[in-house]
């Protein structure tokens, strides 16, 4: 799980919360009842969620039987979200090991979290490779790369420093690939800065966009095809 997908939620203290989580996990396994949980990962932005079975708790390391595609996602992200009715909140765990062939995973370093990604109104997918883009602002035009996309906006990394601030209005030009026809569709969009942080040599900005029927159509088709491609990737690796 990328840190942008969740927010830490400390109930007592980090250490006390971890002890409480481990105790409940141990009791669940010992009783043999309710050992099914749901794991949630975001593979390049695509939510991957399958049931998993608690197998054993060795010290502070939890062993689980997992779906092979979940095992791929676990290995890719290094963290996962656990959802289970026995806990007051979602759990975050670090991945110690993930074995696709054996369909097993080992998790540790548990804590409580709020899952921010579930509050989003639209799916945000990583662009791999990033798309060519330009940011036209009052101070000039910046060459950039679009790093992710949703129906509501983009995350874009400029190739030079920027003075953009939250609320600034810009015009974006993003080259959206059409993998089915091996072409590229240039989209010009009016957008507003949601937030902007300085990066080495440039700036990482999130933009909300003002859509029309044409823009929504292009983005919807691309996002659908991107989901298909990511699912294919997962199946090939599992």
The 8 nearest C-alpha neighbors of each residue, nearest first, counted from 0:
[[1, 78, 76, 79, 40, 41, 2, 4],
 [0, 2, 3, 4, 76, 5, 41, 78],
 [3, 1, 4, 5, 0, 6, 7, 78],
 [4, 2, 1, 5, 115, 116, 6, 0],
 [3, 5, 116, 115, 2, 1, 114, 0],
 [6, 4, 114, 115, 113, 3, 2, 112],
 [5, 7, 113, 112, 8, 114, 115, 4],
 [6, 8, 112, 111, 9, 113, 5, 110],
 [9, 7, 112, 111, 113, 10, 6, 110],
 [8, 10, 12, 11, 13, 111, 7, 16],
 [9, 11, 12, 8, 16, 111, 13, 15],
 [12, 10, 9, 15, 16, 13, 14, 8],
 [11, 13, 15, 14, 16, 9, 10, 17],
 [12, 14, 16, 15, 9, 17, 110, 11],
 [15, 13, 17, 12, 16, 18, 11, 19],
 [16, 14, 18, 12, 17, 13, 11, 19],
 [15, 17, 19, 13, 14, 18, 12, 11],
 [18, 16, 20, 14, 15, 19, 109, 110],
 [19, 17, 15, 21, 16, 20, 22, 14],
 [18, 20, 16, 22, 17, 21, 15, 23],
 [21, 19, 17, 23, 22, 18, 16, 24],
 [22, 20, 24, 18, 23, 19, 25, 17],
 [23, 21, 25, 19, 20, 24, 18, 26],
 [24, 22, 26, 20, 25, 21, 27, 19],
 [23, 25, 21, 27, 26, 22, 20, 28],
 [24, 26, 22, 28, 23, 27, 21, 29],
 [27, 25, 29, 23, 24, 28, 30, 22],
 [28, 26, 24, 30, 25, 29, 34, 23],
 [27, 29, 31, 25, 26, 30, 34, 24],
 [28, 30, 26, 31, 27, 25, 32, 24],
 [31, 29, 32, 27, 28, 26, 33, 25],
 [32, 30, 28, 29, 27, 34, 33, 26],
 [33, 31, 30, 34, 27, 28, 29, 35],
 [32, 34, 35, 27, 31, 36, 28, 30],
 [33, 35, 53, 32, 52, 27, 28, 31],
 [36, 34, 52, 33, 51, 53, 50, 37],
 [35, 37, 83, 51, 50, 82, 52, 34],
 [38, 36, 50, 82, 81, 49, 51, 39],
 [37, 39, 81, 48, 80, 49, 50, 82],
 [40, 38, 48, 80, 47, 79, 81, 37],
 [41, 39, 47, 79, 46, 0, 42, 72],
 [40, 42, 46, 44, 45, 47, 43, 0],
 [41, 43, 45, 44, 72, 40, 46, 47],
 [44, 42, 125, 45, 124, 41, 229, 126],
 [43, 45, 124, 41, 42, 123, 125, 46],
 [44, 46, 42, 41, 43, 124, 47, 226],
 [47, 45, 41, 40, 44, 42, 48, 39],
 [48, 46, 40, 39, 41, 45, 69, 42],
 [49, 47, 39, 38, 46, 40, 37, 69],
 [48, 50, 37, 38, 66, 51, 69, 47],
 [49, 51, 37, 36, 38, 35, 52, 48],
 [52, 50, 65, 36, 64, 35, 37, 63],
 [53, 51, 35, 64, 63, 34, 54, 36],
 [52, 54, 63, 34, 55, 62, 35, 28],
 [55, 53, 63, 62, 52, 64, 28, 56],
 [56, 54, 62, 61, 53, 57, 28, 63],
 [55, 57, 61, 60, 58, 62, 25, 59],
 [58, 56, 60, 59, 55, 61, 62, 25],
 [57, 59, 60, 56, 61, 21, 55, 107],
 [58, 60, 57, 107, 61, 56, 21, 108],
 [61, 59, 107, 57, 106, 56, 58, 105],
 [60, 62, 56, 106, 105, 55, 107, 57],
 [63, 61, 105, 55, 54, 104, 56, 53],
 [64, 62, 53, 54, 104, 52, 103, 65],
 [63, 65, 103, 52, 51, 102, 104, 53],
 [66, 64, 51, 102, 103, 63, 67, 70],
 [65, 67, 69, 68, 102, 70, 49, 51],
 [68, 66, 70, 99, 102, 69, 237, 65],
 [69, 67, 71, 70, 66, 237, 233, 72],
 [68, 70, 72, 66, 71, 67, 73, 65],
 [69, 71, 67, 73, 99, 68, 72, 97],
 [72, 70, 68, 74, 69, 73, 75, 99],
 [71, 73, 69, 75, 70, 74, 42, 76],
 [74, 72, 70, 75, 76, 71, 77, 69],
 [73, 75, 71, 72, 77, 97, 76, 70],
 [74, 76, 72, 73, 77, 71, 42, 70],
 [75, 77, 73, 78, 0, 74, 72, 1],
 [76, 78, 94, 74, 73, 93, 75, 0],
 [79, 77, 93, 0, 94, 76, 92, 73],
 [78, 80, 92, 40, 0, 91, 39, 81],
 [79, 81, 91, 39, 90, 38, 92, 40],
 [82, 80, 38, 90, 37, 89, 91, 39],
 [81, 83, 37, 89, 36, 38, 90, 80],
 [82, 84, 36, 85, 86, 81, 37, 89],
 [83, 85, 86, 82, 87, 88, 36, 33],
 [84, 86, 83, 87, 23, 33, 27, 82],
 [87, 85, 84, 88, 83, 89, 20, 82],
 [86, 88, 85, 89, 84, 83, 111, 90],
 [89, 87, 86, 111, 90, 112, 113, 82],
 [88, 90, 82, 112, 81, 111, 113, 80],
 [91, 89, 111, 81, 80, 110, 112, 88],
 [90, 92, 80, 110, 109, 79, 111, 112],
 [93, 91, 109, 79, 108, 107, 78, 106],
 [92, 94, 78, 107, 106, 108, 77, 95],
 [95, 93, 106, 77, 78, 96, 105, 92],
 [94, 96, 105, 106, 93, 107, 97, 104],
 [95, 97, 105, 104, 94, 98, 106, 74],
 [96, 98, 104, 70, 74, 103, 99, 105],
 [99, 97, 103, 101, 100, 102, 104, 70],
 [98, 100, 102, 67, 70, 101, 237, 71],
 [99, 101, 102, 98, 67, 237, 103, 70],
 [100, 102, 103, 98, 99, 67, 64, 104],
 [103, 101, 99, 65, 67, 100, 98, 64],
 [102, 104, 64, 98, 65, 101, 63, 97],
 [105, 103, 97, 63, 96, 62, 98, 64],
 [104, 106, 62, 96, 95, 61, 94, 60],
 [107, 105, 94, 61, 95, 93, 60, 92],
 [106, 108, 60, 93, 92, 109, 59, 61],
 [109, 107, 92, 93, 110, 106, 17, 59],
 [110, 108, 92, 91, 17, 107, 90, 20],
 [109, 111, 91, 90, 17, 16, 112, 92],
 [110, 112, 90, 8, 89, 91, 88, 9],
 [113, 111, 7, 8, 6, 89, 90, 91],
 [112, 114, 6, 5, 115, 8, 7, 89],
 [115, 113, 5, 116, 117, 4, 112, 6],
 [114, 116, 5, 4, 117, 118, 113, 6],
 [115, 117, 4, 118, 119, 114, 5, 3],
 [118, 116, 115, 119, 114, 120, 4, 5],
 [117, 119, 116, 115, 120, 114, 121, 4],
 [120, 118, 116, 117, 121, 122, 115, 123],
 [119, 121, 118, 122, 117, 151, 116, 150],
 [122, 120, 119, 149, 150, 123, 151, 118],
 [121, 123, 149, 124, 120, 119, 44, 150],
 [124, 122, 149, 148, 44, 121, 147, 125],
 [125, 123, 44, 147, 148, 43, 45, 122],
 [124, 126, 147, 43, 44, 146, 127, 148],
 [127, 125, 129, 147, 146, 128, 124, 130],
 [128, 126, 129, 125, 146, 130, 147, 43],
 [127, 129, 126, 130, 146, 125, 145, 144],
 [128, 130, 126, 146, 127, 145, 144, 131],
 [131, 129, 145, 144, 174, 132, 128, 175],
 [130, 132, 144, 174, 173, 143, 145, 129],
 [133, 131, 173, 143, 144, 172, 145, 142],
 [132, 134, 142, 172, 143, 141, 171, 135],
 [133, 135, 171, 141, 140, 170, 136, 142],
 [134, 136, 140, 170, 169, 139, 171, 133],
 [135, 137, 169, 139, 138, 140, 134, 170],
 [138, 136, 139, 135, 169, 140, 168, 167],
 [139, 137, 136, 140, 135, 162, 161, 163],
 [140, 138, 136, 137, 135, 141, 134, 161],
 [139, 141, 135, 134, 136, 133, 142, 138],
 [142, 140, 134, 133, 143, 157, 135, 139],
 [141, 143, 133, 158, 157, 132, 134, 140],
 [142, 144, 157, 132, 158, 133, 156, 141],
 [143, 145, 131, 132, 156, 130, 155, 129],
 [144, 146, 155, 130, 129, 154, 147, 132],
 [147, 145, 129, 126, 154, 155, 125, 144],
 [148, 146, 125, 126, 154, 124, 153, 145],
 [147, 149, 153, 123, 124, 152, 125, 154],
 [150, 148, 123, 151, 152, 122, 121, 153],
 [149, 151, 152, 121, 218, 215, 219, 148],
 [152, 150, 149, 207, 208, 121, 153, 148],
 [151, 153, 207, 208, 149, 206, 150, 148],
 [154, 152, 148, 206, 147, 205, 155, 149],
 [153, 155, 205, 147, 146, 204, 145, 206],
 [154, 156, 145, 204, 144, 146, 203, 153],
 [157, 155, 203, 144, 143, 202, 204, 145],
 [158, 156, 143, 201, 202, 159, 142, 141],
 [157, 159, 201, 143, 142, 200, 156, 141],
 [160, 158, 201, 157, 200, 161, 141, 202],
 [161, 159, 201, 202, 200, 157, 162, 158],
 [160, 162, 163, 202, 159, 201, 157, 197],
 [161, 163, 164, 160, 138, 202, 195, 197],
 [164, 162, 161, 167, 195, 165, 192, 136],
 [165, 163, 167, 195, 166, 162, 192, 194],
 [164, 166, 192, 194, 193, 167, 195, 163],
 [165, 167, 192, 191, 164, 193, 168, 194],
 [166, 168, 192, 191, 165, 164, 163, 169],
 [167, 169, 191, 190, 166, 192, 170, 136],
 [170, 168, 136, 190, 135, 189, 191, 171],
 [169, 171, 189, 135, 188, 190, 134, 136],
 [172, 170, 134, 188, 187, 133, 135, 173],
 [171, 173, 187, 133, 132, 186, 188, 134],
 [172, 174, 132, 186, 185, 175, 131, 171],
 [173, 175, 185, 131, 184, 130, 183, 132],
 [174, 176, 184, 183, 173, 185, 177, 130],
 [177, 175, 183, 178, 182, 184, 174, 181],
 [176, 178, 182, 183, 179, 181, 180, 175],
 [177, 179, 181, 180, 176, 182, 224, 183],
 [180, 178, 177, 181, 182, 224, 176, 221],
 [179, 181, 182, 178, 177, 183, 176, 184],
 [182, 180, 178, 177, 179, 183, 176, 184],
 [183, 181, 177, 180, 176, 178, 184, 179],
 [182, 184, 176, 175, 177, 174, 185, 181],
 [183, 185, 175, 174, 176, 186, 182, 177],
 [186, 184, 174, 173, 175, 183, 187, 172],
 [187, 185, 173, 172, 174, 184, 188, 175],
 [186, 188, 172, 171, 173, 185, 170, 189],
 [189, 187, 171, 170, 190, 186, 172, 208],
 [188, 190, 170, 209, 208, 169, 171, 187],
 [191, 189, 208, 169, 207, 168, 209, 170],
 [190, 192, 168, 207, 206, 167, 166, 169],
 [191, 193, 206, 165, 166, 167, 194, 205],
 [194, 192, 165, 206, 205, 191, 166, 207],
 [195, 193, 165, 205, 192, 204, 164, 196],
 [196, 194, 204, 203, 164, 205, 202, 163],
 [197, 195, 203, 202, 204, 198, 194, 164],
 [196, 198, 202, 201, 203, 195, 199, 160],
 [197, 199, 202, 201, 200, 203, 196, 160],
 [198, 200, 201, 197, 202, 160, 159, 158],
 [201, 199, 159, 160, 198, 158, 202, 197],
 [202, 200, 160, 159, 158, 198, 157, 199],
 [201, 203, 197, 198, 157, 160, 156, 196],
 [204, 202, 156, 196, 195, 155, 197, 198],
 [205, 203, 195, 155, 154, 194, 202, 156],
 [206, 204, 154, 193, 194, 153, 192, 155],
 [205, 207, 192, 193, 152, 153, 191, 190],
 [206, 208, 152, 191, 190, 151, 193, 192],
 [207, 209, 190, 152, 151, 189, 210, 206],
 [208, 210, 189, 190, 188, 207, 211, 151],
 [211, 209, 214, 208, 215, 212, 188, 213],
 [210, 212, 214, 213, 215, 209, 216, 188],
 [211, 213, 215, 214, 216, 210, 217, 218],
 [212, 214, 216, 215, 211, 217, 210, 218],
 [215, 213, 217, 211, 216, 212, 210, 218],
 [216, 214, 218, 212, 213, 217, 219, 211],
 [215, 217, 213, 219, 214, 218, 212, 220],
 [216, 218, 214, 220, 215, 219, 221, 213],
 [217, 219, 221, 215, 220, 216, 222, 214],
 [220, 218, 216, 222, 221, 217, 215, 223],
 [221, 219, 223, 217, 218, 222, 216, 224],
 [220, 222, 218, 224, 223, 219, 225, 217],
 [223, 221, 225, 219, 224, 220, 218, 226],
 [222, 224, 226, 220, 225, 221, 219, 227],
 [225, 223, 227, 221, 226, 222, 228, 220],
 [224, 226, 222, 228, 227, 223, 221, 229],
 [227, 225, 229, 223, 224, 228, 230, 222],
 [226, 228, 224, 230, 225, 229, 231, 223],
 [227, 229, 231, 225, 226, 230, 224, 232],
 [230, 228, 232, 226, 231, 227, 225, 233],
 [229, 231, 233, 227, 232, 228, 226, 234],
 [232, 230, 228, 234, 229, 233, 235, 227],
 [233, 231, 229, 235, 230, 234, 228, 236],
 [232, 234, 230, 236, 231, 235, 68, 237],
 [233, 235, 231, 237, 236, 232, 230, 68],
 [234, 236, 232, 233, 237, 231, 230, 68],
 [237, 235, 233, 234, 232, 71, 68, 99],
 [236, 234, 67, 235, 68, 233, 99, 71]]
